[in-house]
């Protein structure tokens, strides 16, 4: 018993003595810097802790913050053109030649594929015509017509298709179309009293143009030609040239 205790004490003393290495320890490599700071190696399968881990977490958070969601908001403004037609549904007879007006739009969409997006659109198109262009135009229950104003408010669901960047540039081709409804209201000025008439119809539209990325991944600029008309009822072929700005968020 005393022999065993003495042997155990001797081994313990030698294990703590740097001059007498443990029989199971490995000799240091000749290439090892004796002044280098000792760093614990991570255990396989366990994430490291400490400064490196914290900086890694911050880096990952930064990368996630830089990633864009598929959702975007687009707003635009441009010119509106209406072909020369008559408006029997509004009690107007004779061809009405509308002047160029303005068009605006707001779209909320999701870019669920790099080349395909779906968006919901609301907008306003305004056109008017004045007395010197109303020869031969008359309206029901009115003795004279001096001014006609047309307001169109479309509410559409669109699919948007865009190409990959052309020749490694920041330009893409864009095309799409949609369907929904349109609210129209006509203000007729004249005698003996002014009149306001409106209708709501199903509608469709198509558009095409170019999309430019100015260098920021969350910003895009489009220039589009758009065509809008009703599916039934009063036909009012409406065209617009619109510039839009898209913000990804």
Buried (B, 14 or more C-beta within 10 A) or exposed (E): EEEEEEEEEEEEEEEEEEEEEEEEEEEEEEEEEEEEEEEEEEEEEEEEEEEEEEEEEEEEEEEEEEEEEEBBBBBBBBBBBBBEBEBEBBBBBBEBBBEBBBBBBBBEBBBEEEEEBBBBBBBBBBBBBEBEBBEEBBBEEBEEBBBBBBBBBBBBEBBBBBEEEEEEEEEBBBBBBBEBBBBBBBBBBBEEEEBEBEBBBEBBBBBBBBBBBEEEEEBBBBBBEBBBBBEEBBBBEBBBBBBBBBEBE
